[in-house]
Amino acid sequence: MPDEERDALMARMQSAGTLSETDEALEEARLWLRKHPGDDRVAAAMQRLEERDERLRDPEAAAGWRGVAAAGVLFSVAAVAIFGALYALTGRWTVSIFVGGVVGLEITWWSREIVMAYAEGRRRNRDGER
């Protein structure tokens, strides 16, 4: 019987995808470990679940590498476009590079904030928060 209960708990811990499911599974694991303190399998699964819970609660991690890549592409496009426009207008490449870089970084920062807000909104929708 305990093996079946442990297997069911492990399955719930592995399938937890939302914050509420993760919280419930963590609470069940804590109760299990109080009754069975030497159960290393549940302790290891609980540690992995706590790490996943941390990632779910971190909006920056939710944006992931896609957000970083999108910001890098946006910076490159914005900097080159601004550089090209300024160089065409002024004919001075040093000023164009400097202003293009600064404005490109600012646009990238704004896009990062948009990506972070989007990721946080998706997390809230997934977890049923308002």
MDAnalysis code that builds the backbone (N, CA, C; Angstrom):
import MDAnalysis as mda
import numpy as np

u = mda.Universe.empty(390, n_residues=130, atom_resindex=np.repeat(np.arange(130), 3), trajectory=True)
u.add_TopologyAttr("name", ["N", "CA", "C"] * 130)
u.add_TopologyAttr("resid", np.arange(1, 131))
u.add_TopologyAttr("resname", ["MET", "PRO", "ASP", "GLU", "GLU", "ARG", "ASP", "ALA", "LEU", "MET", "ALA", "ARG", "MET", "GLN", "SER", "ALA", "GLY", "THR", "LEU", "SER", "GLU", "THR", "ASP", "GLU", "ALA", "LEU", "GLU", "GLU", "ALA", "ARG", "LEU", "TRP", "LEU", "ARG", "LYS", "HIS", "PRO", "GLY", "ASP", "ASP", "ARG", "VAL", "ALA", "ALA", "ALA", "MET", "GLN", "ARG", "LEU", "GLU", "GLU", "ARG", "ASP", "GLU", "ARG", "LEU", "ARG", "ASP", "PRO", "GLU", "ALA", "ALA", "ALA", "GLY", "TRP", "ARG", "GLY", "VAL", "ALA", "ALA", "ALA", "GLY", "VAL", "LEU", "PHE", "SER", "VAL", "ALA", "ALA", "VAL", "ALA", "ILE", "PHE", "GLY", "ALA", "LEU", "TYR", "ALA", "LEU", "THR", "GLY", "ARG", "TRP", "THR", "VAL", "SER", "ILE", "PHE", "VAL", "GLY", "GLY", "VAL", "VAL", "GLY", "LEU", "GLU", "ILE", "THR", "TRP", "TRP", "SER", "ARG", "GLU", "ILE", "VAL", "MET", "ALA", "TYR", "ALA", "GLU", "GLY", "ARG", "ARG", "ARG", "ASN", "ARG", "ASP", "GLY", "GLU", "ARG"])
u.atoms.positions = np.array([
    [0.816, -1.207, 0.000],
    [0.000, 0.000, 0.000],
    [0.856, 1.265, 0.000],
    [1.882, 1.369, 0.855],
    [2.702, 2.583, 0.823],
    [3.386, 2.797, -0.519],
    [3.763, 1.708, -1.208],
    [4.397, 1.860, -2.517],
    [3.427, 2.472, -3.525],
    [2.161, 2.050, -3.473],
    [1.154, 2.607, -4.370],
    [0.913, 4.080, -4.049],
    [0.848, 4.399, -2.768],
    [0.648, 5.788, -2.352],
    [1.840, 6.644, -2.781],
    [3.053, 6.106, -2.606],
    [4.248, 6.840, -3.017],
    [4.238, 7.073, -4.526],
    [3.887, 6.038, -5.292],
    [3.848, 6.180, -6.749],
    [2.826, 7.222, -7.183],
    [1.668, 7.248, -6.510],
    [0.643, 8.244, -6.831],
    [1.143, 9.652, -6.490],
    [1.803, 9.784, -5.347],
    [2.366, 11.083, -4.958],
    [3.428, 11.535, -5.961],
    [4.302, 10.619, -6.337],
    [5.357, 10.951, -7.298],
    [4.741, 11.391, -8.633],
    [3.684, 10.712, -9.051],
    [3.010, 11.079, -10.307],
    [2.410, 12.480, -10.204],
    [1.778, 12.800, -9.073],
    [1.216, 14.147, -8.887],
    [2.316, 15.204, -8.873],
    [3.427, 14.879, -8.261],
    [4.536, 15.830, -8.193],
    [5.118, 16.075, -9.585],
    [5.219, 15.030, -10.382],
    [5.789, 15.177, -11.722],
    [4.844, 15.882, -12.679],
    [3.542, 15.742, -12.471],
    [2.586, 16.334, -13.407],
    [2.150, 17.744, -13.012],
    [2.581, 18.229, -11.852],
    [2.186, 19.571, -11.409],
    [2.711, 20.615, -12.386],
    [1.782, 21.404, -12.942],
    [2.184, 22.398, -13.926],
    [1.867, 23.828, -13.527],
    [0.898, 24.011, -12.652],
    [0.532, 25.353, -12.212],
    [1.031, 25.565, -10.787],
    [0.985, 26.815, -10.352],
    [1.419, 27.113, -8.991],
    [0.543, 26.422, -7.953],
    [-0.762, 26.385, -8.173],
    [-1.639, 25.745, -7.192],
    [-1.390, 24.238, -7.139],
    [-1.198, 23.602, -8.298],
    [-0.884, 22.173, -8.304],
    [0.461, 21.907, -7.624],
    [1.411, 22.777, -7.874],
    [2.731, 22.630, -7.256],
    [2.635, 22.779, -5.745],
    [1.885, 23.782, -5.287],
    [1.717, 23.982, -3.842],
    [1.076, 22.762, -3.187],
    [0.031, 22.220, -3.830],
    [-0.643, 21.044, -3.277],
    [0.300, 19.844, -3.225],
    [1.042, 19.622, -4.303],
    [1.962, 18.487, -4.345],
    [3.081, 18.640, -3.309],
    [3.569, 19.864, -3.137],
    [4.611, 20.088, -2.131],
    [4.081, 19.825, -0.723],
    [2.863, 20.244, -0.461],
    [2.273, 19.998, 0.856],
    [2.104, 18.495, 1.101],
    [1.625, 17.773, 0.078],
    [1.490, 16.321, 0.212],
    [2.855, 15.665, 0.460],
    [3.873, 16.153, -0.235],
    [5.217, 15.586, -0.064],
    [5.743, 15.848, 1.344],
    [5.476, 17.051, 1.864],
    [5.914, 17.354, 3.233],
    [5.234, 16.427, 4.243],
    [3.935, 16.199, 4.048],
    [3.205, 15.286, 4.944],
    [3.759, 13.867, 4.826],
    [4.036, 13.446, 3.612],
    [4.590, 12.106, 3.391],
    [5.936, 11.958, 4.107],
    [6.785, 12.980, 3.969],
    [8.116, 12.895, 4.571],
    [8.064, 12.962, 6.101],
    [7.025, 13.562, 6.662],
    [6.872, 13.527, 8.120],
    [6.588, 12.105, 8.593],
    [5.783, 11.377, 7.796],
    [5.442, 9.999, 8.150],
    [6.552, 9.021, 7.764],
    [7.286, 9.355, 6.669],
    [8.330, 8.467, 6.143],
    [9.616, 9.280, 5.944],
    [10.299, 9.650, 7.028],
    [11.436, 10.569, 6.922],
    [12.627, 10.040, 6.114],
    [12.739, 8.746, 5.922],
    [13.888, 8.205, 5.206],
    [13.638, 7.964, 3.727],
    [12.534, 8.466, 3.194],
    [12.182, 8.207, 1.794],
    [12.944, 9.169, 0.882],
    [14.079, 8.695, 0.385],
    [14.940, 9.548, -0.442],
    [14.333, 9.860, -1.803],
    [13.551, 8.931, -2.343],
    [12.943, 9.184, -3.660],
    [11.985, 10.366, -3.603],
    [11.137, 10.398, -2.594],
    [10.188, 11.505, -2.452],
    [10.934, 12.795, -2.124],
    [11.970, 12.714, -1.303],
    [12.754, 13.908, -0.957],
    [13.413, 14.495, -2.207],
    [13.960, 13.639, -3.063],
    [14.598, 14.126, -4.293],
    [13.565, 14.714, -5.251],
    [12.416, 14.050, -5.365],
    [11.355, 14.571, -6.238],
    [10.827, 15.898, -5.697],
    [10.748, 16.011, -4.379],
    [10.290, 17.254, -3.765],
    [11.278, 18.389, -4.049],
    [12.554, 18.103, -4.006],
    [13.558, 19.119, -4.302],
    [13.419, 19.607, -5.748],
    [13.228, 18.675, -6.688],
    [13.029, 19.062, -8.089],
    [11.769, 19.897, -8.246],
    [10.714, 19.523, -7.524],
    [9.460, 20.264, -7.592],
    [9.620, 21.665, -7.003],
    [10.385, 21.793, -5.931],
    [10.638, 23.126, -5.359],
    [11.392, 24.001, -6.347],
    [12.343, 23.419, -7.085],
    [13.077, 24.185, -8.101],
    [12.142, 24.618, -9.227],
    [11.239, 23.714, -9.643],
    [10.271, 24.067, -10.684],
    [9.336, 25.159, -10.183],
    [8.930, 25.069, -8.917],
    [8.063, 26.079, -8.316],
    [8.749, 27.442, -8.329],
    [10.029, 27.447, -8.027],
    [10.800, 28.702, -8.049],
    [10.798, 29.314, -9.449],
    [10.999, 28.469, -10.465],
    [11.002, 28.962, -11.852],
    [9.628, 29.471, -12.249],
    [8.559, 28.798, -11.795],
    [7.207, 29.253, -12.123],
    [6.909, 30.614, -11.511],
    [7.456, 30.867, -10.339],
    [7.194, 32.136, -9.646],
    [8.080, 33.277, -10.138],
    [9.104, 32.966, -10.912],
    [10.052, 33.983, -11.380],
    [9.672, 34.433, -12.791],
    [9.146, 35.653, -12.945],
    [8.731, 36.102, -14.269],
    [9.889, 36.229, -15.253],
    [11.097, 36.521, -14.766],
    [12.230, 36.616, -15.679],
    [12.563, 35.254, -16.265],
    [12.478, 34.238, -15.456],
    [12.734, 32.896, -15.971],
    [11.637, 32.476, -16.930],
    [10.418, 32.944, -16.688],
    [9.313, 32.603, -17.580],
    [9.538, 33.160, -18.977],
    [10.189, 34.318, -19.063],
    [10.465, 34.888, -20.380],
    [11.463, 34.010, -21.126],
    [12.386, 33.410, -20.384],
    [13.314, 32.441, -20.952],
    [14.235, 32.999, -22.017],
    [14.877, 32.076, -22.728],
    [15.835, 32.456, -23.760],
    [15.154, 33.083, -24.956],
    [13.885, 32.771, -25.184],
    [13.184, 33.402, -26.304],
    [13.120, 34.912, -26.112],
    [12.887, 35.338, -24.875],
    [12.855, 36.769, -24.593],
    [14.211, 37.420, -24.790],
    [15.265, 36.725, -24.373],
    [16.622, 37.244, -24.551],
    [16.957, 37.338, -26.040],
    [16.630, 36.297, -26.791],
    [16.908, 36.298, -28.230],
    [16.102, 37.381, -28.939],
    [14.824, 37.523, -28.558],
    [13.987, 38.552, -29.179],
    [14.543, 39.945, -28.890],
    [14.997, 40.174, -27.663],
    [15.572, 41.472, -27.316],
    [16.852, 41.725, -28.106],
    [17.682, 40.693, -28.286],
    [18.919, 40.845, -29.063],
    [18.650, 41.167, -30.515],
    [17.677, 40.499, -31.097],
    [17.309, 40.769, -32.493],
    [16.742, 42.177, -32.615],
    [15.871, 42.542, -31.694],
    [15.283, 43.878, -31.740],
    [16.348, 44.951, -31.590],
    [17.314, 44.742, -30.684],
    [18.390, 45.707, -30.530],
    [19.165, 45.854, -31.831],
    [19.520, 44.740, -32.445],
    [20.297, 44.785, -33.689],
    [19.552, 45.534, -34.781],
    [18.288, 45.201, -34.951],
    [17.492, 45.846, -36.002],
    [17.338, 47.335, -35.712],
    [17.017, 47.670, -34.461],
    [16.819, 49.083, -34.115],
    [18.117, 49.871, -34.269],
    [19.223, 49.322, -33.785],
    [20.498, 50.041, -33.868],
    [20.917, 50.254, -35.317],
    [20.786, 49.237, -36.148],
    [21.173, 49.374, -37.558],
    [20.253, 50.358, -38.281],
    [18.952, 50.285, -38.015],
    [18.014, 51.198, -38.675],
    [18.288, 52.651, -38.277],
    [18.519, 52.877, -36.999],
    [18.781, 54.243, -36.536],
    [20.126, 54.730, -37.062],
    [21.132, 53.854, -37.027],
    [22.431, 54.211, -37.584],
    [22.291, 54.604, -39.049],
    [21.593, 53.788, -39.820],
    [21.430, 54.075, -41.249],
    [20.722, 55.394, -41.492],
    [19.667, 55.652, -40.752],
    [18.912, 56.895, -40.931],
    [19.758, 58.107, -40.539],
    [20.450, 58.024, -39.416],
    [21.270, 59.154, -38.983],
    [22.462, 59.384, -39.914],
    [23.058, 58.306, -40.388],
    [24.189, 58.450, -41.298],
    [23.742, 59.082, -42.610],
    [22.557, 58.685, -43.065],
    [22.025, 59.274, -44.297],
    [21.735, 60.768, -44.104],
    [21.302, 61.154, -42.926],
    [20.971, 62.552, -42.660],
    [22.204, 63.406, -42.372],
    [23.150, 62.874, -41.594],
    [24.276, 63.696, -41.147],
    [25.579, 63.408, -41.874],
    [25.769, 62.199, -42.336],
    [27.027, 61.824, -42.974],
    [28.145, 61.583, -41.962],
    [27.843, 61.590, -40.679],
    [28.848, 61.376, -39.643],
    [28.612, 60.005, -39.006],
    [29.514, 59.075, -39.253],
    [29.308, 57.716, -38.791],
    [29.515, 57.567, -37.289],
    [30.403, 58.366, -36.667],
    [30.643, 58.218, -35.219],
    [29.394, 58.597, -34.419],
    [28.794, 59.720, -34.773],
    [27.569, 60.139, -34.088],
    [26.457, 59.133, -34.348],
    [26.377, 58.653, -35.572],
    [25.321, 57.703, -35.934],
    [25.453, 56.403, -35.154],
    [26.692, 55.903, -34.990],
    [26.905, 54.667, -34.234],
    [26.539, 54.877, -32.767],
    [26.989, 55.987, -32.187],
    [26.710, 56.250, -30.777],
    [25.210, 56.375, -30.525],
    [24.546, 57.216, -31.283],
    [23.112, 57.428, -31.075],
    [22.339, 56.149, -31.395],
    [22.723, 55.451, -32.475],
    [22.058, 54.197, -32.817],
    [22.179, 53.172, -31.699],
    [23.355, 53.076, -31.083],
    [23.550, 52.140, -29.973],
    [22.738, 52.504, -28.756],
    [22.765, 53.785, -28.391],
    [22.030, 54.231, -27.201],
    [20.527, 54.047, -27.389],
    [20.014, 54.488, -28.515],
    [18.573, 54.359, -28.756],
    [18.198, 52.883, -28.918],
    [19.065, 52.091, -29.556],
    [18.812, 50.659, -29.685],
    [18.727, 49.973, -28.328],
    [19.619, 50.358, -27.401],
    [19.556, 49.800, -26.045],
    [18.262, 50.194, -25.338],
    [17.852, 51.426, -25.526],
    [16.608, 51.876, -24.887],
    [15.402, 51.113, -25.439],
    [15.362, 50.917, -26.731],
    [14.272, 50.148, -27.344],
    [14.307, 48.707, -26.839],
    [15.506, 48.157, -26.697],
    [15.641, 46.794, -26.191],
    [15.128, 46.712, -24.761],
    [15.436, 47.692, -23.929],
    [14.960, 47.698, -22.544],
    [13.437, 47.737, -22.505],
    [12.828, 48.577, -23.345],
    [11.365, 48.637, -23.404],
    [10.797, 47.290, -23.837],
    [11.418, 46.670, -24.826],
    [10.907, 45.384, -25.307],
    [11.040, 44.321, -24.225],
    [12.118, 44.384, -23.440],
    [12.287, 43.434, -22.339],
    [11.162, 43.593, -21.338],
    [10.805, 44.813, -21.023],
    [9.716, 45.053, -20.082],
    [8.394, 44.520, -20.641],
    [8.188, 44.666, -21.934],
    [6.967, 44.150, -22.558],
    [6.946, 42.624, -22.477],
    [8.079, 41.991, -22.782],
    [8.169, 40.524, -22.716],
    [7.934, 40.049, -21.280],
    [8.496, 40.745, -20.303],
    [8.315, 40.362, -18.899],
    [6.847, 40.488, -18.491],
    [6.192, 41.574, -18.897],
    [4.778, 41.751, -18.564],
    [3.929, 40.668, -19.226],
    [4.271, 40.315, -20.455],
    [3.550, 39.268, -21.165],
    [3.721, 37.925, -20.448],
    [4.946, 37.599, -20.056],
    [5.217, 36.338, -19.361],
    [4.481, 36.295, -18.023],
    [4.459, 37.401, -17.308],
    [3.755, 37.451, -16.026],
    [2.253, 37.283, -16.234],
    [1.714, 37.910, -17.277],
    [0.290, 37.754, -17.594],
    [-0.056, 36.319, -17.943],
    [0.798, 35.659, -18.716],
    [0.565, 34.254, -19.059],
    [0.597, 33.378, -17.812],
    [1.552, 33.658, -16.907],
    [1.633, 32.881, -15.674],
    [0.370, 33.058, -14.847],
    [-0.118, 34.288, -14.748],
    [-1.327, 34.553, -13.964],
    [-2.544, 33.875, -14.583],
    [-2.649, 33.928, -15.907],
    [-3.766, 33.260, -16.572],
    [-3.709, 31.756, -16.362],
    [-2.520, 31.191, -16.464],
    [-2.343, 29.752, -16.298],
    [-2.715, 29.323, -14.884],
    [-2.420, 30.169, -13.896],
    [-2.674, 29.818, -12.516],
    [-4.028, 30.312, -12.014],
    [-4.804, 30.930, -12.895],
    [-6.126, 31.379, -12.522],
    [-6.149, 32.602, -11.637],
    [-5.064, 33.376, -11.630],
    [-5.005, 34.596, -10.828],
    [-5.588, 35.759, -11.625],
    [-5.975, 36.786, -10.941],
    [-6.502, 38.006, -11.602],
    [-5.580, 39.140, -11.355],
])
